Amino acid sequence: MSETKSPHGGLTRRSFLKTTGAVAGAAAVAGAFTPALQALAQDSKAVDGDRGEEVFSTICRSNCFQACMLNAHVRDGKVRKMTRGNYPDEIYSGSCLRGLAIPERVYSATRIKYPMRRIGERGADQWERISWDEAIEEIAAKFTDIRERYGTRAVVYESASGNYGSIQGNSGMSVRFCNALEMTRLGVCYDVAYGYGTNRVVGGTIRGYPPEAKNMLHSKHILIWGANPVFAQPQTWRIIRRAQERGARLTCIDPMFSASAARSDEYVPVRAGSDLYVVLAMINEVISNDMINELYVKRHTTAPFLLRKDNGLILRQSDIEGGEMAGVRDAKTLTATGSIKKDPAYVWDETSGSAALYTECKTPVLEGSFTVNGIEVETVYTALKRHMAQYTVEDASGASLIPVDTIKELARRYAEDGPVFIYSVYAIDHYCNGHLFAQAISILCALTDNISRLGSGVGAGSMSVAVLGLGGAVNSSWTKVDGGKKASYGSIPQADFANVVSSGKHKGKDFPVKALMVSCSNPISNWAQQGLWFSDILPNLEFVVTLDTEMTDTARYSDIVLPVAFWLETDDYRTNQANPYVVYGQKAIEPLHESKLDSEIFALIADKMGLGDDVPLKPPREWIELSLDSDKLRDAGFTPKTLEEQKAIRAIGSDDLPYVPGYGGAELKTPSGRAELYCECPVPRLDFGQDWKGDAEKEHFPYFLPPYENWYKGETFKKYPISFVQVHERWRTHSQWFAVESLRELDPEPLVHVSREDAEARGIVDGDIVEVFNDRGHVVVKAIVDDACSKGFAFMPKGWQINQCIEGCMQELTTTVVHPLSVNYSYYDVLADIRKR
């Protein structure tokens, strides 16, 4: 047990706020990075003058993706404060109040201190303290019993983004544990539609499509589309601001006047859910007015490839010459990186007036229809031009409420005033058409040479160093068990979990699910359509175990809760997303109270189940060494020792030349190595037995798909006229930091932000208690009249727990209906109404 009398390790709220304010101010001043301030930042003892203090270099492991390096200042065995650490490239150094508030999370008065067993009804918050031996014994016995009665897959493991450590977090040891037990591991259904769409055009899979954030310093125009980096990604926002100071024009397209919009050179309001139509119209505008970059399009995209009119497939060498690839058109082959090089596509050679393989032709034509060996074909560009002609700027203006001239000007700037960087991440991802938006914006990038130029690109905030920088260099075999013969099952998406649990069926076959283990996740708070937990999931589960540091919504409805060690209580490393580094996080203190590391908990359970050899108990550093045991890494000078010594190692790009996909003529990570304007073989991200082939036939090119619910022309709009979304706030990362006292002083309670027009129509004023409701559920909170909201639009910051709302919860209103191909929660595809209570 901790001997700390204050829950904040000796810091009162007032002194904490004073300290964080001073440090935050220093960080802001350090944006200029004068030599004196840099020296002070590197010598922490000079900063605070403390004696007998140890300073440990660590990293924030939340999923805002900023991955701030931090210094943990420890005195007398306790973390006294956090200060900003320094990346080798100063532009990535920074911190926010969340990072500086980490000591409050460590010494939280409500931190889970010891194993607990539920003794009342689920959710009643009635617990008894038990020993670790009792907890492990009961968990192992329950899992063993359920496995014997229903099979190994009846035990489900859910892990998300609560800890981006490589060993203790949502990957690493949890993967090995799931493989050893041959559990069911749920497929992620949030923040994946955008990458699924961009992957069709620029490759890089779900997480590897964007360029490095520093690349924006070379931009002439930065278009923030449906994002609010001021709140969601403050360190990336500093880069954007620096680019703006260097002359980049900043435009923000958003349904609400966000903090980022307020700091932009231009704000363009848009109707929620209509963004896709605007991009399609911009593509049509660029094509019809000959604003494409023809040289780039011919050399670096699939626009000249010949498309068969009879079957919609690209004409390949095997179609004409036969061979081992003849007739091979399965999805796995077509979508594999480099596959089109094994069976090259044909183009029409302008010089010879005949078909030629794209690998051998230097003068391909861009438009036209032809006949090759009796097969009628046309270029991909010809088909794209015809397809996009239906999306006029006039129709887009009617759908989006953006003036016609504004859409035309956006298209012109995009084509002629580049390089342009599209900062767009997960807001539009939260509509059913999010993947189509991402596919369309990537095509627009390709047509205008805004993919591979310095200062160009799409995305931000999700560049995966693990995918791009380390690639296959990391020793992934360390998570495998028995050479991969023992493996978890991962085809059940989170969005279909309630259906599988309540029906006992998956893909039309019996699939009983009876136990759930949760770590690094808070699904009851963060999954869509929260009510399904109480109607379909929990009543059908025999056993629920949660590993956490705080009593989240999920922990409160568990049968056993285990105290897990926090980030500062172990060594680990992180492969970053919003910057190009791999960072080592030093252990600063011993695990508090009775908390244990994830790896130790997994080993104890496995051993009790007779699987100890598959998940052995090892010190964290041994697991780190095993995970980085790779000749490729060693050849690059990247070892556990160098990582621990240097603290941060750049894994991709360089300080002088930031990573940009395809820069300098390099190939993209697509089947052809080019930007692919035509998706030859649309397949679902997860196949869980859904009907998807009809949708796939429509998606060779992006098309306008209106939101399923949140659309002004839909039937639901007649009953529920308010577009209701949940946004990122600066005080939490999803539901993390929900219990931090100092942040609650700054952000004390959940509020729904309502437009002035909607508030007046309903007799609502600031501070009124209101109910936001639809057919799926409701939430009762205070209202604030906010002129950032347009009529018919309301929002709430996400991450509040059920017991922090007056009644209900905002997540009750969302829906589990997903697009059959992207299989991604449509958190923003929600209509509701508001009434005064």
C-alpha positions in Angstrom: 0.0 0.0 0.0 1.1 3.6 -0.7 2.2 5.7 2.3 1.3 8.8 0.4 -1.3 10.8 2.4 -2.3 13.1 -0.5 -3.8 11.3 -3.5 -1.5 13.4 -5.6 1.8 12.5 -4.1 2.1 15.7 -2.1 0.5 18.0 -4.6 -2.7 19.9 -3.8 -5.0 21.0 -6.6 -3.9 24.6 -6.2 -0.2 23.8 -6.2 -0.6 21.4 -9.1 -2.3 23.9 -11.2 0.3 26.5 -10.4 3.1 24.1 -11.3 1.5 22.9 -14.5 0.7 26.5 -15.5 4.3 27.5 -15.1 5.6 24.4 -16.9 3.1 24.9 -19.7 4.1 28.5 -20.0 7.8 27.5 -20.2 7.0 24.9 -22.9 5.2 27.6 -24.9 8.1 30.0 -24.6 10.5 27.2 -25.5 8.7 27.0 -28.9 11.4 29.5 -29.9 14.0 27.1 -28.6 16.6 29.6 -27.5 19.9 27.8 -26.5 19.5 28.9 -22.8 16.0 27.3 -22.6 17.3 24.1 -24.3 20.1 23.8 -21.8 17.7 24.2 -18.9 15.3 21.6 -20.3 18.2 19.1 -20.7 19.4 19.7 -17.1 16.3 19.0 -15.0 18.1 19.7 -11.7 18.9 23.2 -13.0 15.2 23.7 -13.7 13.9 23.0 -10.2 16.9 23.2 -8.0 15.9 20.0 -6.1 18.5 17.9 -4.5 18.4 14.2 -4.2 16.1 14.0 -7.1 16.2 11.4 -9.9 14.9 12.2 -13.3 13.6 9.4 -15.5 13.0 9.7 -19.3 9.6 8.3 -20.2 6.8 8.7 -22.8 3.1 9.3 -22.7 1.4 6.2 -23.9 -2.1 7.4 -24.5 -3.7 7.3 -28.0 -3.9 11.0 -28.8 -0.9 9.8 -30.9 1.3 12.7 -29.8 3.7 10.4 -27.8 5.2 13.3 -25.8 8.5 12.5 -24.2 8.4 13.4 -20.5 10.7 13.6 -17.5 9.4 12.0 -14.3 11.0 13.7 -11.3 11.3 11.2 -8.4 12.2 12.1 -4.9 12.0 9.7 -1.9 10.6 7.0 -4.2 7.6 9.2 -5.3 6.9 11.0 -8.6 6.8 14.7 -7.7 6.1 16.1 -11.1 6.4 15.7 -14.9 8.3 18.0 -17.2 8.7 18.1 -20.9 11.3 15.8 -22.4 13.2 16.6 -25.6 13.1 14.7 -28.9 16.3 14.9 -31.0 14.2 16.9 -33.4 12.9 19.8 -31.3 9.7 20.3 -33.3 8.3 17.1 -31.8 9.0 18.1 -28.2 6.1 19.3 -26.1 3.5 18.4 -23.5 -0.1 19.2 -22.5 -1.9 19.3 -19.2 -2.8 15.6 -19.5 0.9 14.6 -19.6 1.8 16.9 -16.8 -1.1 15.5 -14.7 0.3 12.0 -14.9 1.3 12.0 -11.2 -2.3 12.4 -10.3 -3.1 9.3 -12.2 -0.3 7.4 -10.4 -1.4 8.6 -6.9 -5.2 8.8 -7.6 -7.3 8.4 -4.5 -9.6 6.2 -6.6 -6.8 4.0 -8.1 -7.5 0.3 -7.9 -5.2 -0.9 -5.2 -5.8 -4.6 -4.9 -7.8 -7.5 -6.6 -11.5 -7.3 -6.0 -14.4 -9.6 -6.4 -18.0 -8.5 -7.1 -20.4 -9.4 -4.3 -23.5 -7.5 -5.4 -25.3 -7.1 -8.8 -23.1 -6.1 -11.7 -22.8 -2.4 -11.6 -23.9 -2.0 -8.0 -20.3 -1.2 -7.0 -20.2 -3.7 -4.2 -16.8 -5.4 -3.8 -14.7 -7.5 -1.5 -11.0 -7.5 -1.4 -9.3 -10.7 -2.3 -5.7 -11.9 -2.6 -3.8 -12.3 -5.8 -3.8 -16.0 -5.2 -7.5 -16.1 -4.9 -8.0 -14.0 -8.0 -5.7 -16.0 -10.2 -7.2 -19.3 -8.9 -10.7 -18.1 -9.7 -9.9 -16.7 -13.1 -8.0 -19.8 -14.2 -10.8 -22.1 -12.9 -13.5 -20.1 -14.7 -11.6 -19.9 -18.0 -10.7 -23.7 -17.8 -14.3 -24.6 -17.1 -15.7 -22.5 -19.9 -13.1 -23.8 -22.4 -13.9 -27.4 -21.5 -17.7 -26.8 -21.9 -17.7 -24.4 -24.9 -14.3 -24.5 -26.5 -11.3 -22.1 -26.3 -12.9 -19.4 -28.4 -15.7 -18.9 -25.8 -13.2 -16.8 -23.8 -12.8 -13.4 -25.4 -10.0 -10.9 -24.9 -10.7 -7.2 -25.6 -7.8 -4.7 -25.7 -7.7 -1.2 -27.1 -5.6 1.9 -26.8 -5.2 2.5 -23.1 -1.5 1.8 -23.2 0.6 2.1 -26.3 3.5 0.2 -24.8 5.0 -2.4 -27.0 5.3 -5.0 -24.2 2.7 -4.2 -21.5 0.2 -2.5 -23.7 -2.4 -3.3 -26.2 0.0 -5.5 -28.2 3.0 -7.5 -27.2 2.3 -9.7 -24.3 -1.5 -9.6 -24.7 -1.1 -11.1 -28.2 1.1 -13.9 -26.9 -1.3 -14.6 -24.1 -4.3 -14.7 -26.5 -2.4 -17.1 -28.8 -1.5 -19.4 -25.9 -5.1 -19.6 -24.7 -6.4 -19.7 -28.3 -8.9 -17.1 -27.3 -11.1 -14.9 -29.5 -9.6 -11.5 -30.0 -12.1 -8.9 -31.2 -11.5 -6.9 -34.4 -11.2 -3.2 -33.9 -14.1 -1.1 -35.2 -13.0 2.5 -34.5 -10.7 4.8 -36.4 -10.1 2.4 -39.2 -12.3 3.5 -42.1 -10.1 6.3 -43.1 -7.0 4.1 -43.5 -9.1 1.5 -45.1 -10.0 4.0 -47.8 -6.6 5.6 -48.3 -5.0 2.1 -48.6 -7.0 1.6 -51.8 -5.1 4.4 -53.4 -1.8 5.1 -51.7 -1.2 1.9 -49.7 0.3 1.7 -46.3 -2.5 -0.4 -44.8 -4.8 1.1 -42.1 -2.0 3.0 -40.2 0.8 3.6 -42.7 -0.6 6.1 -45.2 0.3 9.6 -44.0 3.5 11.5 -44.4 5.5 12.7 -41.4 3.8 15.7 -39.6 6.9 17.8 -40.0 6.3 17.6 -43.7 3.7 20.4 -43.3 6.5 22.9 -42.8 6.9 22.7 -46.6 3.2 23.2 -47.4 1.8 26.2 -49.2 -1.8 25.3 -48.1 -3.0 23.2 -45.2 -6.6 22.1 -45.3 -7.9 20.9 -42.0 -10.9 18.9 -42.9 -13.2 17.7 -40.1 -10.5 17.8 -37.4 -9.6 19.9 -34.5 -5.8 19.5 -33.8 -5.8 22.4 -31.3 -7.6 20.1 -28.9 -7.0 16.7 -30.2 -3.3 16.9 -31.2 -1.7 20.0 -29.7 1.9 19.0 -30.7 0.9 18.6 -34.3 -0.9 21.9 -34.0 2.3 23.6 -33.1 3.8 22.3 -36.4 0.7 23.6 -38.3 1.1 27.0 -36.6 4.8 27.2 -37.5 3.9 26.4 -41.1 1.3 29.1 -41.0 3.9 31.6 -39.7 6.1 30.5 -42.6 3.4 31.5 -45.1 1.2 28.4 -45.5 -2.5 29.3 -45.9 -4.7 27.5 -43.4 -8.3 26.5 -44.3 -10.7 24.7 -42.0 -13.8 22.8 -43.2 -16.0 21.7 -40.4 -19.7 21.7 -39.3 -18.7 23.6 -36.2 -16.6 26.7 -35.6 -13.9 24.8 -33.7 -10.8 26.2 -31.9 -8.8 25.2 -35.1 -11.3 27.0 -37.3 -10.9 30.1 -35.2 -7.2 30.1 -35.8 -7.4 29.4 -39.5 -7.1 31.9 -42.4 -10.5 30.7 -43.7 -13.4 28.8 -42.2 -15.7 26.9 -44.5 -18.8 25.5 -42.7 -20.2 22.3 -44.1 -23.3 20.2 -43.5 -22.5 17.2 -41.4 -22.0 14.1 -43.5 -21.8 15.8 -46.8 -18.0 16.1 -47.0 -17.8 13.2 -49.4 -19.9 14.9 -52.0 -17.7 18.0 -51.9 -14.5 16.0 -52.6 -16.2 14.1 -55.5 -17.2 17.5 -57.0 -13.7 18.8 -56.6 -12.4 15.8 -58.5 -14.8 16.4 -61.3 -13.9 20.1 -61.3 -10.1 19.3 -61.5 -10.7 16.8 -64.3 -13.2 18.7 -66.4 -11.0 21.9 -66.3 -7.8 20.0 -67.2 -6.2 20.9 -63.9 -4.5 17.5 -63.3 -0.8 17.1 -63.2 -0.6 15.0 -66.4 3.0 14.1 -66.2 2.7 12.8 -62.6 -0.6 11.0 -63.4 0.9 9.2 -66.3 4.1 8.1 -64.5 3.0 7.5 -61.0 -0.7 6.5 -61.0 -2.7 3.7 -62.6 -4.7 6.2 -64.8 -3.2 4.9 -68.1 -3.9 1.2 -67.2 -6.3 -0.5 -69.5 -9.6 -1.6 -68.0 -11.6 -4.5 -69.5 -15.2 -3.5 -70.3 -16.4 -7.1 -70.0 -15.5 -7.9 -66.4 -14.2 -4.7 -64.9 -10.7 -6.0 -64.3 -7.4 -4.5 -65.4 -6.0 -6.1 -68.6 -2.8 -8.0 -67.7 -0.1 -9.8 -69.5 -1.6 -13.2 -68.6 -4.9 -12.2 -70.4 -3.0 -12.1 -73.6 -0.1 -14.4 -73.2 -1.3 -16.9 -70.7 1.1 -18.4 -68.2 0.9 -19.3 -64.6 -1.0 -16.1 -63.7 -3.7 -16.7 -66.3 -7.2 -16.5 -64.7 -5.8 -15.7 -61.2 -8.1 -13.0 -59.9 -8.6 -13.9 -56.3 -8.7 -11.0 -53.8 -5.5 -12.1 -52.0 -3.5 -12.0 -55.2 -4.9 -8.8 -56.5 -4.4 -6.8 -53.3 -0.9 -8.1 -52.5 1.8 -5.5 -52.7 3.7 -6.0 -55.9 1.2 -8.4 -57.4 0.7 -6.4 -60.5 4.4 -6.5 -61.3 4.2 -10.3 -61.5 1.4 -10.0 -64.0 1.9 -6.5 -65.5 -1.0 -4.3 -66.7 -1.3 -3.0 -70.2 -1.4 0.6 -71.3 -1.9 2.1 -74.8 1.4 3.2 -76.2 1.0 6.6 -78.0 4.2 6.0 -80.0 3.4 2.6 -81.4 -0.4 2.9 -81.4 -0.7 -0.5 -79.7 -1.0 -2.1 -76.3 2.2 -2.3 -74.3 3.1 -3.4 -70.7 3.2 -0.5 -68.4 6.7 -1.5 -67.2 8.0 -1.1 -70.8 6.1 1.9 -72.1 7.3 5.5 -71.7 4.5 7.2 -73.7 1.2 5.9 -72.4 -2.0 7.7 -73.4 -4.3 8.9 -70.7 -7.7 8.7 -72.4 -9.4 6.5 -74.9 -11.1 3.2 -75.7 -9.3 0.4 -77.6 -9.5 -3.2 -78.6 -6.7 -5.6 -77.6 -6.9 -9.1 -79.0 -10.6 -8.8 -79.3 -11.0 -7.5 -75.8 -12.6 -4.1 -75.5 -10.8 -1.8 -73.0 -10.6 1.8 -71.9 -8.1 3.6 -69.7 -8.8 3.9 -66.0 -8.7 7.7 -66.4 -11.4 7.5 -69.0 -13.6 5.5 -66.7 -12.8 7.8 -63.8 -13.7 10.9 -65.8 -17.0 9.5 -66.8 -17.8 8.3 -63.3 -17.0 11.7 -61.7 -19.0 13.7 -64.2 -22.2 13.1 -62.3 -20.9 15.0 -59.2 -21.3 18.7 -60.1 -20.3 21.6 -57.9 -23.9 22.8 -58.0 -25.2 19.6 -56.5 -22.4 19.4 -54.0 -23.3 23.0 -52.9 -26.9 22.0 -52.4 -25.9 19.0 -50.3 -23.1 20.7 -48.3 -24.3 24.3 -48.1 -20.9 25.4 -49.3 -21.2 28.0 -52.0 -20.4 26.9 -55.5 -17.7 29.5 -55.9 -16.0 28.3 -52.7 -15.9 24.7 -53.9 -14.5 25.8 -57.2 -11.8 27.9 -55.5 -10.9 25.0 -53.2 -10.4 22.8 -56.2 -8.4 25.4 -58.0 -6.1 26.0 -55.0 -5.7 22.3 -54.6 -4.6 21.8 -58.2 -2.6 25.0 -58.7 -1.4 26.4 -55.3 0.4 23.3 -54.0 1.9 21.6 -52.3 -1.3 21.0 -50.3 -1.5 19.0 -47.1 -4.9 17.6 -46.1 -5.1 17.3 -42.3 -8.0 14.9 -42.0 -8.2 12.0 -39.6 -11.0 10.5 -37.6 -14.0 12.8 -37.6 -15.2 12.0 -41.2 -14.1 8.4 -40.4 -17.0 8.3 -38.0 -19.6 8.3 -40.8 -20.6 5.2 -42.8 -19.1 6.9 -45.9 -15.8 7.8 -44.2 -13.8 5.2 -46.2 -15.2 6.6 -49.5 -14.2 10.1 -48.4 -10.6 8.9 -47.7 -10.5 7.1 -51.1 -11.8 10.2 -52.9 -9.4 12.6 -51.2 -6.5 10.3 -52.0 -7.5 10.2 -55.7 -7.7 14.0 -55.6 -4.1 14.0 -54.1 -2.9 11.7 -56.9 -4.4 13.7 -59.7 -2.8 16.9 -58.6 0.6 15.5 -57.5 -0.2 16.2 -53.8 0.9 12.8 -52.5 4.7 12.6 -52.9 5.9 16.2 -53.0 7.4 17.8 -49.9 4.6 19.6 -48.2 1.8 17.4 -49.6 -0.1 14.5 -48.3 -3.2 13.3 -46.6 -3.8 12.2 -43.0 -1.7 13.1 -40.0 -1.7 11.7 -36.5 -1.7 8.0 -37.5 1.6 7.4 -39.3 2.7 4.1 -37.9 6.4 3.8 -37.3 5.8 0.1 -36.7 4.4 -0.3 -40.2 6.7 2.1 -42.1 9.9 2.5 -40.2 10.5 -0.8 -38.6 8.4 -2.8 -41.0 9.4 -6.5 -40.9 12.5 -5.7 -38.9 11.0 -6.3 -35.5 11.0 -9.9 -34.3 7.3 -10.6 -34.5 7.8 -14.3 -33.7 8.1 -13.4 -30.0 4.4 -13.2 -29.7 3.8 -16.5 -31.4 3.2 -19.8 -29.6 4.3 -23.2 -30.7 5.5 -21.8 -34.0 2.2 -20.2 -34.7 0.2 -23.4 -34.3 -1.6 -21.9 -31.3 -3.3 -18.7 -32.3 -6.2 -16.5 -31.3 -9.3 -16.0 -33.5 -9.9 -12.5 -34.7 -12.8 -12.4 -37.2 -15.5 -11.1 -34.8 -15.7 -7.3 -35.0 -16.5 -5.3 -31.9 -19.6 -4.0 -33.7 -21.0 -7.5 -34.0 -20.0 -8.7 -30.5 -23.5 -8.1 -29.0 -25.1 -10.1 -31.8 -22.6 -13.0 -31.4 -23.0 -13.1 -27.6 -26.8 -12.9 -27.6 -27.3 -15.4 -30.5 -24.4 -17.7 -29.9 -23.8 -17.7 -33.6 -21.0 -16.4 -35.9 -21.0 -16.8 -39.7 -24.1 -19.0 -39.3 -22.4 -21.5 -37.0 -22.6 -22.1 -33.3 -20.1 -19.8 -31.5 -20.8 -19.6 -27.8 -19.1 -16.7 -26.0 -19.2 -17.0 -22.2 -16.2 -15.0 -20.8 -14.7 -11.7 -21.4 -11.3 -10.3 -20.3 -10.6 -6.6 -20.8 -7.3 -4.8 -20.6 -6.1 -1.4 -21.9 -9.7 -0.8 -22.8 -13.0 0.6 -21.5 -15.5 -0.8 -24.1 -18.7 0.0 -22.1 -17.8 3.7 -22.2 -16.3 3.8 -25.7 -18.1 1.3 -28.0 -21.2 2.5 -29.8 -24.7 1.8 -28.7 -23.9 1.4 -25.0 -27.4 0.0 -24.2 -26.5 -3.3 -25.9 -24.1 -4.1 -23.0 -27.0 -4.3 -20.6 -29.6 -5.9 -22.9 -27.5 -8.4 -25.0 -23.9 -8.8 -23.7 -23.6 -8.8 -19.9 -26.7 -11.0 -19.3 -25.2 -13.7 -21.5 -21.7 -13.6 -20.1 -20.8 -15.9 -17.2 -17.6 -14.2 -16.3 -16.0 -10.8 -16.9 -12.5 -9.8 -15.8 -11.0 -6.3 -16.1 -7.4 -5.1 -15.7 -7.2 -1.4 -15.0 -5.9 1.4 -12.8 -9.3 3.1 -12.3 -12.9 1.9 -11.8 -14.1 2.6 -15.3 -17.6 1.8 -16.5 -16.3 -1.5 -17.7 -14.6 -2.3 -14.4 -17.8 -1.5 -12.5 -19.7 -4.2 -14.4 -17.0 -6.9 -14.1 -16.9 -9.9 -11.8 -13.2 -9.5 -10.9 -11.1 -6.4 -11.2 -7.3 -6.6 -11.1 -5.0 -3.6 -10.4 -2.5 -3.2 -13.2 0.7 -1.3 -13.1 0.8 2.2 -14.6 3.2 3.5 -17.3 5.8 4.9 -14.9 6.0 1.6 -13.1 7.8 -0.5 -15.8 10.3 -0.3 -18.6 8.8 -0.3 -22.0 9.1 1.3 -25.4 6.7 2.8 -27.9 6.6 2.9 -31.7 5.0 6.3 -32.4 2.2 7.4 -34.8 2.4 11.2 -35.0 6.1 11.4 -35.2 8.8 9.2 -36.7 10.5 7.9 -33.5 10.7 4.8 -31.3 11.0 5.9 -27.7 12.2 4.1 -24.6 10.2 4.7 -21.4 12.2 4.2 -18.2 10.8 2.7 -15.0 10.6 5.5 -12.5 9.0 3.9 -9.5 8.0 0.4 -8.2 4.4 -0.6 -8.9 2.2 0.9 -6.3 -0.2 -0.9 -3.9 -0.7 -4.5 -5.1 -0.6 -3.7 -8.8 1.2 -6.0 -11.2 2.5 -5.7 -14.7 0.3 -7.0 -17.6 3.0 -9.6 -18.4 3.1 -10.9 -14.9 -0.7 -11.2 -14.7 -0.8 -13.1 -18.0 2.0 -15.4 -16.9 0.3 -16.2 -13.6 -3.0 -17.1 -15.2 -1.4 -19.1 -17.9 0.7 -21.0 -15.4 -2.3 -21.8 -13.3 -4.0 -23.2 -16.4 -1.0 -25.4 -17.2 0.2 -23.1 -20.0 3.2 -21.6 -18.2 5.6 -22.7 -20.9 3.7 -20.7 -23.5 3.6 -17.5 -21.4 6.6 -17.6 -19.1 7.3 -15.1 -16.4 10.2 -12.8 -17.5 11.4 -9.4 -16.5 10.2 -6.6 -18.8 13.7 -6.0 -20.1 14.0 -9.6 -21.3 10.8 -9.2 -23.3 12.1 -5.9 -24.8 15.3 -7.7 -25.8 13.3 -10.6 -27.3 11.0 -8.3 -29.3 13.9 -6.4 -30.8 16.1 -9.4 -31.5 16.5 -8.8 -35.2 19.5 -8.8 -37.5 17.9 -6.0 -39.6 17.7 -3.9 -36.5 21.2 -4.7 -35.4 22.6 -3.9 -38.8 20.9 -0.5 -38.6 22.4 0.1 -35.2 19.1 -0.3 -33.5 19.3 -2.4 -30.3 17.7 -2.5 -26.9 20.9 -0.9 -25.6 21.1 1.9 -28.1 17.4 2.6 -27.6 17.7 2.8 -23.8 20.8 5.0 -24.1 19.5 7.4 -26.8 15.9 7.3 -25.4 14.5 8.2 -28.9 15.6 6.8 -32.3 14.2 8.1 -35.6 12.9 5.1 -37.5 11.9 6.7 -40.7 12.9 9.7 -42.7 15.6 12.1 -41.5 15.9 15.4 -39.7 16.6 17.1 -43.0 14.1 15.2 -45.1 10.8 14.2 -43.5 9.2 11.0 -44.6 6.8 11.4 -47.5 5.3 8.3 -49.3 6.6 8.1 -52.8 9.0 11.0 -52.5 11.6 11.2 -55.2 9.8 8.6 -57.4 9.9 5.9 -54.8 7.2 3.3 -55.1 4.1 3.5 -52.9 3.0 0.4 -50.8 0.3 -0.6 -53.3 0.1 -3.7 -55.6 1.4 -1.6 -58.5 3.7 0.7 -56.6 1.7 3.6 -58.0 -1.3 5.6 -56.7 -4.2 3.4 -57.7 -7.2 5.3 -59.0 -9.3 2.2 -59.6 -9.9 -0.3 -56.8 -9.9 -3.5 -58.7 -11.0 -5.8 -55.9 -12.9 -4.1 -53.0 -13.0 -6.6 -50.1 -14.3 -6.1 -46.5 -11.8 -5.1 -43.9 -13.3 -7.9 -41.7 -15.4 -10.7 -43.1 -17.8 -11.8 -40.3 -20.5 -13.2 -42.5 -22.1 -10.0 -43.6 -23.6 -9.4 -47.1 -20.9 -7.2 -48.8 -20.6 -8.2 -52.4 -23.3 -5.8 -53.7 -21.5 -2.9 -52.0 -18.2 -4.0 -53.3 -19.4 -3.8 -56.9 -20.1 0.0 -56.4 -16.7 0.8 -54.9 -14.2 0.5 -57.7 -14.4 4.3 -57.7 -15.7 6.3 -54.7 -19.3 7.4 -55.0 -21.7 9.4 -52.9 -23.2 7.4 -50.1 -25.3 9.5 -47.8 -25.0 8.8 -44.0 -27.3 6.0 -42.9 -29.0 8.2 -40.3 -27.5 11.7 -40.0 -28.8 13.1 -43.2 -31.3 15.9 -43.9 -33.1 13.9 -46.6 -33.6 10.7 -44.5 -36.7 9.6 -42.7 -35.1 9.7 -39.3 -34.5 13.5 -39.7 -38.2 14.1 -39.6 -38.3 12.8 -36.1 -34.9 13.7 -34.8 -33.6 17.0 -36.4 -30.4 17.4 -34.4 -27.1 16.1 -35.7 -25.4 14.9 -32.6 -21.7 14.1 -32.4 -19.1 13.4 -29.7 -15.8 15.3 -30.0 -12.3 15.1 -28.6 -11.6 17.5 -25.8 -8.3 18.7 -24.4 -9.0 17.3 -20.9 -9.2 13.6 -21.8 -8.1 11.0 -24.4 -11.3 9.1 -24.9 -12.1 8.1 -21.4 -8.6 8.3 -20.0 -8.0 11.0 -17.4 -11.7 11.0 -16.5 -10.9 10.9 -12.8 -8.0 13.4 -12.6 -9.0 16.0 -10.1 -7.2 19.0 -11.4 -8.6 18.5 -14.9 -12.0 18.1 -13.5 -11.5 21.5 -11.8 -11.0 22.9 -15.3 -13.7 20.8 -16.9 -16.0 19.8 -14.1 -19.0 18.1 -15.7 -20.4 16.9 -19.1 -22.1 19.5 -21.1 -24.1 19.4 -24.4 -23.3 22.3 -26.7 -26.4 23.5 -28.5 -26.9 26.2 -31.2 -28.6 29.4 -30.3 -31.4 28.8 -32.7 -32.1 25.3 -31.4 -31.9 26.4 -27.8 -34.3 29.3 -28.3 -36.8 27.1 -30.1 -36.8 24.7 -27.1 -36.7 27.4 -24.4 -33.2 26.4 -23.3 -30.7 28.7 -21.7 -27.1 28.2 -20.4 -27.1 25.8 -17.4 -30.5 24.2 -18.0 -30.7 20.5 -17.4 -31.6 18.9 -20.7 -32.2 15.4 -22.2 -30.6 14.5 -25.5 -32.5 11.5 -26.8 -33.4 9.2 -29.7 -34.8 5.7 -30.1 -31.7 4.0 -28.8 -31.2 5.9 -25.5 -30.6 9.2 -23.8 -28.3 11.3 -21.7 -29.3 14.0 -19.2 -26.7 16.8 -18.7 -26.4 20.6 -18.5 -26.7 22.6 -21.7 -24.5 25.4 -22.9 -25.6 27.6 -25.8 -22.7 27.7 -28.2 -22.4 29.9 -31.3 -19.8 27.5 -32.6 -22.8 25.2 -33.4 -24.9 25.8 -36.5 -28.6 25.2 -36.4 -29.4 21.5 -36.2 -26.0 20.6 -34.8 -25.0 19.7 -31.2 -22.0 18.1 -29.7 -20.7 16.7 -26.4 -17.0 15.9 -25.5 -16.5 12.2 -25.3 -15.1 10.1 -22.5 -17.4 10.9 -19.6 -18.4 7.9 -17.5 -22.0 6.9 -16.8 -21.9 8.0 -13.2 -20.6 11.4 -14.3 -23.8 12.1 -16.2 -27.1 13.0 -14.4 -28.8 10.2 -16.2 -27.9 7.8 -19.1 -24.8 8.4 -21.1 -24.0 10.0 -24.5 -22.8 6.6 -25.9 -26.4 5.3 -25.6 -27.4 7.3 -28.6 -24.8 5.9 -31.0 -25.4 2.9 -33.3 -23.6 -0.3 -34.1 -24.7 -0.3 -37.7 -21.5 -0.3 -39.8 -20.7 -0.3 -43.5 -20.2 -3.9 -44.6 -16.8 -3.1 -46.2 -15.2 -0.7 -43.8 -16.7 -2.3 -40.7 -16.2 0.8 -38.6 -18.3 2.4 -35.9 -20.2 5.4 -37.4 -20.1 7.4 -34.2 -21.2 10.7 -35.9 -24.0 9.0 -37.9 -26.5 10.0 -35.2 -29.7 12.0 -35.1 -31.3 13.1 -31.8 -33.5 15.7 -30.3 -33.1 17.8 -27.1 -35.7 18.9 -24.5 -35.6 20.7 -21.3 -36.0 18.7 -18.1 
